Amino acid sequence: MTVSKDEMRLRTALLKRLREDRVSSIDSTREHLKTQKAIRREICQAMQQGAATVPEIAASSGLPSHQVLWHLTAMKKYDLVIEVGQCGEYYQYELAKEAEA
């Protein structure tokens, strides 16, 4: 199927307009992802010393416990952290790379 030059111009113009219309959405999504990455980096830094519980990670990173738990759950889903035991009622988490070493 060949596309004429006019169809290509129309398609290009429509895509450009769509990008312009969605620029605020794109920017907010980009900012959200940047924030999420920074939070994960803080959690990983808090876990550098080894296994830690959610309250320990929260205290070390300065993040709220619910936010740490949410991120740890996602990180566990993608095999970035693993559960390595329990300390009282809390599970201990460790970075997956450390567990393999």
Secondary structure as GFF3:
##gff-version 3
##sequence-region A 1 101
A	DSSP	alpha_helix	5	21	.	.	.	ID=ss1
A	DSSP	alpha_helix	23	46	.	.	.	ID=ss2
A	DSSP	alpha_helix	54	61	.	.	.	ID=ss3
A	DSSP	alpha_helix	65	77	.	.	.	ID=ss4
A	DSSP	beta_strand	81	87	.	.	.	ID=ss5
A	DSSP	beta_strand	90	95	.	.	.	ID=ss6
A	DSSP	alpha_helix	96	100	.	.	.	ID=ss7
###
